[in-house]
């Protein structure tokens, strides 16, 4: 079977690897000269290997994909982020920081010192209860989002911990726990607003604010970090996609860059794939790893029925955008009061001490306005992997939410980029005094830049909103959630636009490869007769 894969994001490459391993002829077509989409690393400054999108890898380390594809043989190596999280004290305070270690007891000791013994005990219970729940969520990500798959993923999960004071530990109580807001979960467990804010900011890395229904599992995912913490790929986030590409080539697959696909057209029982350079390829099967709206555009260019395309476009909600990022080369790591860099620099620096900070930023974005104060997640992975920066220098990624793609006043992002970058840096400096003076150079990625460079429509790194009505069997729409397009046999979907959504997991790619293999079985049985 011949397979053309549109796009080289990590999910697309995972699918390509599984199919090439099984002997299929696979070619990946990438419009960019850099493979990997948002899981890629380039030299932005002399001697600095800088991520273009994601930096810390969490979910993919829980899927088994790395082991199944033997990616270590192809150069992939991870360093554990431990401590995996660091929450400094409010600026001007002499309170101790909260340090989230892989070890639960060491984490609880830090929480007890910063927030009190009651919250430390509550955190132990949170990890005990939500660790298994988060593992089941990961299990639900490992296959197509069918009712049967979801039932199998959560079947047998102990509901007694959800009983609370009522003692009613049944499925109703458990489902309520999963469907509640992240804020409600935090308020039910903890007293300290600092601890709530840190965990809410961790949960919000999925995109939605923790005031939305169904966001409790996004907070609960923090419990899984005590089983296996985030990992930093040596050499940069792009080391994952480089290893996938090497695996693909070893199995006879081809990766072609710098040639955008311009149309997908049905051709007999297969597909005709046209590219910008004039190539005209025939494929039995096409896997579209691009943004779902880009895929619909390619179908339109190939003559697909315009009516369903228009309806799908109208119903898929990209959202106002999520955020922007500043990549900085520095002469030193941030120095937070009351902590040394072995505590603060190895993981996610959660610079939010009050959830009102998060709510104001998100509310402003919904109105098309810039945040009153940017909320920042700082990552300084040169402290773990010195190979990404020259000797004597460090490198930081400063991710900030929420920054809308379309500004209410109609102005262009180019008029705001430098000023917003200054405000993001100032926010870090308020927690780590003197940080701004260590910056040697910087690269700013606004929502408009994220769209232009990596094809992320609306600047949304998750492709489409990660709200409850666009997750699981509704992502991106119910009729597209099976990773197929009605009326387009032989065309399959993968990437962040599909279940389980954004983030670095590879799960969508593995699922679509299994789906194709299953669809091929009747044909193969017929050919063997």
Secondary structure, DSSP 8 states (H G I E B T S, - for coil): -EEEEE--SHHHHHHHHHHHHTT-EEEEE-SSSSSSTTS-EEEEETTEEEESS--SB-GGGGTSHHHHTTGGGGT--EEE-SS-EEE---TT-----EEE-SSHHHHHHHHHHHH-HHHHHHHHHHHHHHHHHHHHHHHHTTS---HHHHHHHHTT---GGG-GGGT--SHHHHHHHHHS-HHHHHHHH---HHHHHHHHHHHGGGSS-TTSTT-HHHHHGGGGGGTS--EEETT-TTHHHHHHHHHHHHTT-EEE-S--EEEEEEETTEEEEEETTS-EEEESEEEE-S-HHHHHHHHHHTT--HHHHHHHHHH----S--EEEEEEEESS----TT--HHHHSSSEEEE-S-HHHHHHHHHHHHTT---SS-EEEEE-GGGT-GGGS-TT-EEEEEEEE---SS-TT---GGGTHHHHHHHHHHHHHHHSTTGGGGEEEEEEE-HHHHHHHH--GGG-TTSS--SGGGSGGGSS-GGGTTSB-TT-TTEEE-STTSTT-SSS--HHHHHHHHHHHHHHHHHHHHHH-
